[in-house]
Amino acid sequence: MKKLVMSALALGAMSQAAGCIFVTDDDDDTGTIDVGWVLADGGCGDADTATINALLDGDSTPYKDIYNCTDGSGLTQDLPLGSYLVWVDMTNGSGGALVAQSESVEIDIDTAGQLAIADFAINMSNGYFDVGWSFSGGDTCASFAGEDGVSVLSTEVGNPAGAYDDVFDCEDTFGVTAEIPVGDYTVSVAIINGNGAALGEAPDETVSIDHGNEFVQFDVVIAGF
């Protein structure tokens, strides 16, 4: 049986509502997950709620347990044995706007009474672009004489001063930028020489980071001049 278990954040208010029923699970073949979160850039900010999500393999709806953002950790409810995808949502109020979201990890609960551990570092106000690149016309990195990497330049829409440039080894075929504030960006990808001059480029992409800790993935195709 799936159920929503709330911490002191919500229980106090709900106990005042008439007709509330709290359901427990009598199945002994269960375990729990101890989930911790560290906020990488200075606290909860606009978030006051942390929701632990545990999605059982094969299911479409996760088990949810709600805590205060400031708690820093929490236990899931008793979970049936199985393999879970686990992540934490930081929101503005229970079920409110998503402020940040952790990465997800796979956790296996194999034995009754097992206590598994999951810890997350969550960037509350910044995200990342995960950019992959290939080349048109059968070109490769070696096709560009003097190449010295691939530049991923992320410029905030409407604010040219808000620009973030990350340079990666061309042969890697992808790169994850350093942290970039939440917002809308024009992303320009180019293969460059040692002086930073472009030898070829991809069409600009307009991409948004909508919440903290988001990894936005996209691919581009670079054409030579």
N, C-alpha and C positions, 0 to 999 in steps of 0.2 A: 504494500500500500504506500503510495506517495503522499507526502504531507508537507506542509510548510511549518517550520519551527522558528519562532521569533525569540530574539533576546529581550533583555530588559528594555531596549529601545522601544519595542512595540507592545510588549505584554501588558505594561501598565495601562496604556490607553485601551487596549482591547478588552481587558478584564472588566472595564466599566460598561461595555456594551452588553445588552441583554442577549441571552441565548448562545453565547460563545461556547463551543465544544472543542476541547483539545484531545486529539487522538494519539494513542501510542501504539507501537508495534510489538506484539508479543513474540514475534519470530526470533528464536535464539541464534539463527544462522545469519548474523549481522556483524558488521564492524563499523568503525568510525574513522574520520580523517581529521587530524589536527592541522588547521590551515592558518598560516601566519602571513602578514603583509607588512612590508616596510615601504614607506612613501619616500621616494627618492628626491623630491624637490621641495621639501619644507612643509609638509603637513597636509591636512585634508582639504583645505581650500573651500570650494563650494560644496564638497561632498560631506554628508553626515551619516550616510548609511553604507555598510559593506555587506554585500550579498554573496555568500559562498554558493557556487553552482557545482553540482556533481551529476554529470550526465552518464547514466548507465549505458554501456555499449548495447546498441539495438533499440534504445528508447529515443523519443523525440522531445521529451520534457524533462529538464533536470530537477533533481531534488534541490531545494533552496533553504538556506539558513541565514537569518538576517541578524547583523550585529551593528553596533556603532562603529563608524569609521575609526574613531580614536582607540578602540579596543586593541587593535593591532593583531588579534588572533581570535579564533573561535573554533569550536568543535561542530562537525556536522551531526545531524540526527543519526540514529542507527540506520545503516545502509545494508541492503542485501549483498551477499557475496557477488563479486563480479569485477569487471574492468570499467573504470570511470575516466571521463574527461573532466578535469576540475579547473575552475577559474573563479576570479572574484570580480564583481561589478561594484564600482564606487559610484553612488548616485546621490542626487539632491533629494533626499526623502525616500522612503520606501516605495519602490516602483517609480521613482521620479526620473528626471533627466539624467542620462549617463554622463558622468564627469570623467571617468577613467575606467579602463578595464585591463586586468592582468593578462599576461600570456596564459595559455592553457598547458596543463601537464597530464600525462596518463598515470593513473594510480590504480593498482590492483589490490583488491581486498580478497584474500584467498582463504582465510581461516576465521572461524567464529571468534569474536572478541578482539580481532586485530585492530590496532591503532596505527594507522598510516600517517605520514607526515607530508605536508606540501607547504612550501614557503615561496613567496612572491615578492619581487621588487617592482613597485609600480610608480611610473613617472606620471604625476598628476596633471601637468600642464603642457607637456611636450609629447610629440610622437616622432615617427620615423618613416622615411620612404625606402622601400625595398625595391630597387630598380634592377631589372635585367636588360641586357643589350645583345643584339646580334647585328650583322651587317648585310646590306643589300648587295645583289650582284655577285654573290659568292666570295666577297672580300673577307679577310680576316685581319686581326691586329697587325700581322706582318705585312699586309698590303700598304700600310701607311708609313712611309719612310720617316724616321725620327720620332715615331709616336712615343709618348711618355705618360700614358694613362688615359682614363676616361673621366671627364668632369661631369658631375651632377650638380647643377646650379639651381637652387630653389629660391625663388623670389616671391615675396608676399604680394598678393594682388593689391594694387593701389598704394603700395609702399616700397618703392625701389630700394630704399635703404635697408629694408628687411630681407637681406639676401644671404644665403648659406651655401657655400661651395664645398663639395666633398670630391676628392680625386681618388680613383681606385685603379688597381692594376687591370689593364685591358683584358688580359688572359683569364681573369676571374669570371668574366661574363655576367657578374651581378655585384651589387654592393648595397649595404644598409647605411644610410646617412647617420651622422651624429644627430643628437636630439634637436628637434625643430618645434617652435611653439605651435599650438593648435591654430589653424587658420586655413585660408585658401591660398594656393601657390601656383605660379607658372614654373614648370620644371623644364630646364634646358639641358640636354645631354649631348656631349661632344667628345670626340677623340682628339687629344691635344698633343702638341710637341713639348719639348723641355722649356720653352718660353711661355707656355700657356696658350699659344695660338691654336685655333681649331683647324684640324685637318679634314674633318667631316662631322656631320651633326645629324641628329634626329629631329623631326618636327616637335615643337613645344607641346607639352602636356599641361592641362589645367587640372590640378588634383587637390583634394582637401584632406586635412587631418581634422577629424570631427571631435575626437576626445583624447584625453591623456593616455599615453602608452600605446596608442594605435600604431600598427605597422601596416602601411598602405603599400600594396604590391602592384607593380605594373611593369610592362616590358616595352622597349622601344627598338626601332630599327635605324641604324646609323648609315647614312650614305656619304660617300666621299665627294669632295668638290670637283 
